[in-house]
């Protein structure tokens, strides 16, 4: 009797993780790769456990990034832009 190998290949696993890291959702990956979304979530959690601990909160990073923010008050005609000139 033929017993197929259980689980997914390392290649499929790496492709799914790369898709997740590039911003694709769990269910989207499921539709494209045919791997159940809870399996992908499990892989992401396992990978996260291998990461080093986060730095202490009192350490201030030397580099930061701030995106432009626009706020509309009342209507879009009344626009207050932060970071605009």
C-alpha positions as CSV (number, residue, x, y, z in Angstrom):
1,X,0.0,0.0,0.0
2,X,1.3,3.5,-0.9
3,X,1.6,6.0,1.9
4,X,2.3,9.5,0.7
5,X,4.6,11.7,2.8
6,X,2.9,13.7,5.5
7,X,3.3,17.4,5.7
8,X,4.5,19.9,3.2
9,X,8.0,20.3,1.6
10,X,10.4,22.9,3.0
11,X,10.1,24.7,-0.3
12,X,6.3,25.1,0.0
13,X,6.7,26.2,3.6
14,X,9.3,28.8,2.6
15,X,7.2,30.1,-0.2
16,X,4.2,30.5,2.1
17,X,6.3,32.3,4.7
18,X,7.8,34.6,2.0
19,X,4.3,35.5,0.8
20,X,3.2,36.3,4.3
21,X,6.3,38.5,4.9
22,X,5.5,40.4,1.7
23,X,2.0,41.3,3.0
24,X,-0.2,38.6,1.7
25,X,-3.0,37.4,4.1
26,X,-3.3,33.9,5.5
27,X,-6.4,33.0,3.5
28,X,-5.0,34.5,0.3
29,X,-2.0,32.3,0.6
30,X,-4.3,29.4,1.3
31,X,-6.2,30.0,-2.0
32,X,-2.9,30.3,-4.0
33,X,-0.8,27.5,-2.5
34,X,-3.5,25.1,-1.3
35,X,-2.1,25.1,2.3
36,X,-4.7,25.6,5.1
37,X,-4.5,29.0,6.7
38,X,-4.1,27.6,10.2
39,X,-1.1,25.6,9.1
40,X,0.5,28.9,7.8
41,X,-0.3,30.6,11.1
42,X,1.4,27.8,13.0
43,X,4.5,28.1,10.8
44,X,4.6,31.9,11.4
45,X,4.3,31.4,15.2
46,X,7.0,28.8,15.2
47,X,9.3,31.1,13.2
48,X,8.5,33.9,15.6
49,X,9.6,31.8,18.6
50,X,13.1,31.6,17.1
51,X,13.5,35.4,16.9
52,X,15.6,37.1,19.6
53,X,13.8,38.9,22.4
54,X,12.7,42.5,21.6
55,X,15.0,45.3,23.0
56,X,14.1,46.9,26.2
57,X,11.5,49.6,26.0
58,X,13.7,52.3,27.4
59,X,16.1,52.1,24.5
60,X,15.5,54.8,21.9
61,X,16.1,53.8,18.3
62,X,18.6,55.9,16.4
63,X,16.5,55.7,13.2
64,X,12.8,56.1,12.8
65,X,10.2,56.6,10.0
66,X,7.1,58.8,9.9
67,X,4.6,58.7,7.1
68,X,2.7,61.7,5.9
69,X,-0.7,62.2,7.7
70,X,-3.7,64.0,6.4
71,X,-6.8,64.6,8.5
72,X,-10.2,65.8,7.1
73,X,-12.3,67.8,9.5
74,X,-16.0,68.3,8.5
75,X,-15.5,67.7,4.8
76,X,-12.7,67.0,2.4
77,X,-12.8,70.7,1.6
78,X,-11.4,71.5,5.0
79,X,-8.1,69.7,4.9
80,X,-5.3,70.0,7.4
81,X,-2.2,68.3,6.1
82,X,0.7,67.5,8.4
83,X,4.1,67.2,6.8
84,X,3.0,69.3,3.8
85,X,4.6,72.5,2.7
